[in-house]
Amino acid sequence: MKLPQAHFLKWKKLTSAHLLKWKKLTQAQLLEWKQLTQTQSLKWKKLTQGQLLLKWKKLTRAKLLKWKKKKLSQAQLLTWKKLYQGQLPKEKILKQLLVLLT
């Protein structure tokens, strides 16, 4: 069955309009979703970093106090203090942690 030309053109315009509307809608939803997930990811990242940092600080502070009681050498305490304050590079931190924790 052939549609008359006028009906066909009307149908074509209608479907094109729907397609365009749907495309814009999905792009907008995608953008909104992207922003939402990025925000949540950032929020989660800050939260976990904050929790980890706080936990690590408490842990290291407790260890430092424990070691002070053990009368660690001044050099070890100074190294630990720098390590604790984040003044040493990561590689050195890992090496120092291994030395201090063993």
PyMOL commands that set and color helices and strands:
alter all, ss='L'
color gray80, all
select helices_A, chain A and resi 5-69+74-84+90-101
alter helices_A, ss='H'
color red, helices_A
deselect
rebuild
show_as cartoon
